[in-house]
Amino acid sequence: MATSTFDWLDVWVPRAQGLLRIITAFLFLQHGTAKLFGVPHVAMFDHLQLMSLIGVAGIIEVVFGLLVLIGLFTRPAAFILSGEMAVAYWMAHAPQGHALSPILNQGESAVLFCFIFLFFAVAGAGAWGIDTMRAAPRA
């Protein structure tokens, strides 16, 4: 069995993946809490109707963002969030023009969140997630 010079890095892959999951979910969760709870305050979400498109997006962001943050049902939760971000990009950013240039339509974060969540939908929670702890062999 051949060993690579970088085998010692293998132990860090799930940790880096877990850290990326936690940081991404924390940042994403703020979009939902700003919409639903006004924290952090974003003026355009003042007087938001809960059953509006943006209100429902806030509910999805809080519920599934929390699941991804704690690493519970990470794959399906991340898949749903990836889809939400794809819809957000094509509904809110692309129609502003420059559909293939997110820097010009302010859609960079939607694209990044979409593909980071798609990664977690495929790869799972990584370290420090409830999914990972539940799957660990019992001693």
Disulfide bonds with the S-S distance in Angstrom:
none
